[in-house]
Amino acid sequence: MKLASKLCSVIVACGMAASANAGVINYDVDFDTATFEGMSRQNNVDSDYFVQNNGAIRIYSDSWFAIDLEDTFGIDSVNLDDPLTNYTLDFKFRLFQRIGDGGEARGVPTSLPEIGGLFFADFSGGQTDAVSSQSFNLVGTQNWGLDDFSYTNDRWQRFSIDLDNYLSGSFTHIVLVNDCDIECGNTQVRFRDMTLSEVSAPTALSLAVLGLGITGWRRHRRSV
């Protein structure tokens, strides 16, 4: 009887602890259905993208294409200055080089884009220019953007970026970047398996409930 009662207390305490844990919301990016906007100040007549059958997206030529968070997820914006939330972006990235009539070079591409990566833009206030402090340059010849993460091989490479550690303010769009103002050998960047995760801190009430549950469990332990 004592053992059953003890187990019951443990289960109750664990349940209370679970209720106090941080909440996690994952927003999976489906490139096939996502809403894209080209940045007119960056793109040219050859700018284009294509979504493959495996869900990966190719960014061609001199291209900056923005994913609208509101149309895609129903989120007006992401506020990175909110102390009660934390955001992480996970994705896979690959660099390719097209040859001939659309074939692909094997191995490490012989040319690089000027900027290959991501720009977190706030278009709500009429922003039209790219901002280096809000961008990650994963691979490229230009010394522009944050270089804390680097593409280092010729295959798919996974990245996980804690956005709150590197950026500030708000963003309304995630911009996929293959910047090639000058000829860069038909190089293209690709993205796949992209997820934006929101982690919310436990509320004061949930922490209080957790504290009461643990206190009650400890008292029960002393009485059995």
C-alpha positions, 0 to 999 in steps of 0.5 A: 500500500505504501509503495502504491501511494508513493508511486502515485505521488511521484506520478502526480509530481511528474505531471505537475513538472510537465505542466511547468515545462517550456512550451514548444511550437514548431513551424515546418516550412513547406516550400511548395506551399509557402508564399514567396516575395522577391526583393526588388532592390536585389533581384533581376530579370533572371532571378528564380527558384524551383521546388523539387519533388523532395521538398528542397528549394533551389535558388538561381541566379542573383536572387533574394526570395522572402518567405512571408511568415503571416501568409505561411504560418499566420504569424505577423512577426517574430519578436526576438526581444521578448524575454519569454520566448526563444526562437531557433531555425533548423535547416539543411543547406547545400551549394550546387553548380549547374553545368551545360544544359542544366546538369550538375557539377560533381564535387565541390563547386568551382565558383561561389556566390557572393552571399549564400545564406539567410536574411531576417527582414522586417518589411512591416516598416517599408524596409527595402534594403538588406541588413548585414547584421540581420543576415547569415552568410553561410558561404560566399566571397563577400565579407558581408553578414554574420559569419558565425556559421559556415558551409564546409562541404559539398553535401547537405549540411545541417544548421541549427541557429539560436536566433536570439543569440545573434539577432535583435528586433523583429522580423516578418520574412525569412529571405533565402539568398543567392547573391550573384551581382557578378557572374558566379558560374551558375552556382545555386543554393538549396534549402530543405527541412526548414523548421522555425521553433518557438520556445516559451518560458514557463509561466509564474503560475505553472512554476508555483504549481510545480513548487507546491507539487514537489513540496507535497511529494517531499512531505509525503515521502517523509510520512511513508 
